[in-house]
Amino acid sequence: MSIDPALAFRGTSLTFANGTRALHDVDLEVRPGEFVSLVGPSGCGKSTMLRLAAGFETATDGSVEVGAGRLGYVFQEATLLPWRTVARNVELPAELAGVPKAERREAARDAIERVGLAAFAKHRPSQLSGGMRMRASIARALTMRPELFLFDEPFGALDEITRQHLNAEVGNLFARDGFAGVFVTHSVPESVFMSTRVVVLRGQPGEVAADLPVPFPFPRDPELRYTAEFAALASEVSAALRGAEQEVPA
Ligand SMILES: Nc1ncnc2c1ncn2[C@@H]1O[C@H](COP(=O)(O)OP(=O)(O)OP(=O)(O)O)[C@@H](O)[C@H]1O
């Protein structure tokens, strides 16, 4: 018996009201237990795909199906409220959803613990590093126990070491919780390290140019990055990306 996809784009196209064609006839399924990275040239529609999955945009042709389930969304910016502590920021989605106080405090405590921020729960965002703010943002999404977890280039502004730590931590969360993940990035090594599949898009309008499985088991050791198998796959993704960037837009 096949499992229903957590997310499916079926012949999906989106043209914005101003005439910009962002996506053209995209077919992509993400199943529970898959972590799919989207890479592609700037403007090829990666963020638009996440916004469609979250219901912030509507397809102009084809459909976007999201399996019945809870959604987590982590943005490029941590988007924390500066006047609230980490704990109060993390409990905000549950608060807005009307979850009773004791229950949402417990969920926030658990999520903060899991991203390694327990000692900073009472700090305000301005007292944290960029990496810690992003951890808080991930914890906030975790409180909703997402079955589909969307990441819009969350680590682009971080230094390389912090980024690699967070790559491994999100990988551990994925290995433990088994959500379906969709992760937008401009980094080829990050896409390979994080994913069970890398989807390369070309634009504009955005279309799927390549879909490459990544066979390494989870949890993944950061040292994986220095193996020959990893280098071979990363160079395959880079080649597909170079091909996608050279194509003349329609
Ligand atoms: N609300 C909007 N109205 C009109 N055009 C839009 C809107 N949002 C995005 N676009 C356009 O749609 C195209 C796809 O944008 P999108 O942000 O999805 O690309 P992206 O691949 O995520 O880019 P980047 O890698 O630079 O973040 C771009 O040409 C962008 O300018």
The ligand as a Gaussian input file, in Angstrom:
#p B3LYP/6-31G(d) Opt

LIG

0 1
 N        4.079000      38.661000      -4.763000
 C        4.732000      38.648000      -5.927000
 N        4.309000      39.383000      -6.981000
 C        4.951000      39.343000      -8.171000
 N        6.063000      38.629000      -8.405000
 C        6.548000      37.889000      -7.397000
 C        5.921000      37.865000      -6.099000
 N        6.639000      37.029000      -5.288000
 C        7.655000      36.573000      -6.042000
 N        7.610000      37.074000      -7.307000
 C        8.509000      36.760000      -8.429000
 O        8.369000      35.372000      -8.688000
 C        9.625000      34.813000      -9.048000
 C        9.974000      33.698000      -8.079000
 O       10.248000      34.255000      -6.792000
 P       10.766000      33.386000      -5.571000
 O       10.954000      34.316000      -4.415000
 O        9.887000      32.218000      -5.392000
 O       12.185000      32.891000      -6.103000
 P       13.364000      32.139000      -5.340000
 O       13.790000      31.015000      -6.201000
 O       12.928000      31.814000      -3.946000
 O       14.477000      33.276000      -5.329000
 P       15.741000      33.535000      -4.361000
 O       16.638000      32.342000      -4.539000
 O       16.357000      34.778000      -4.903000
 O       15.196000      33.675000      -2.961000
 C       10.619000      35.984000      -9.031000
 O       10.707000      36.489000     -10.335000
 C        9.981000      36.994000      -8.126000
 O       10.375000      38.288000      -8.468000

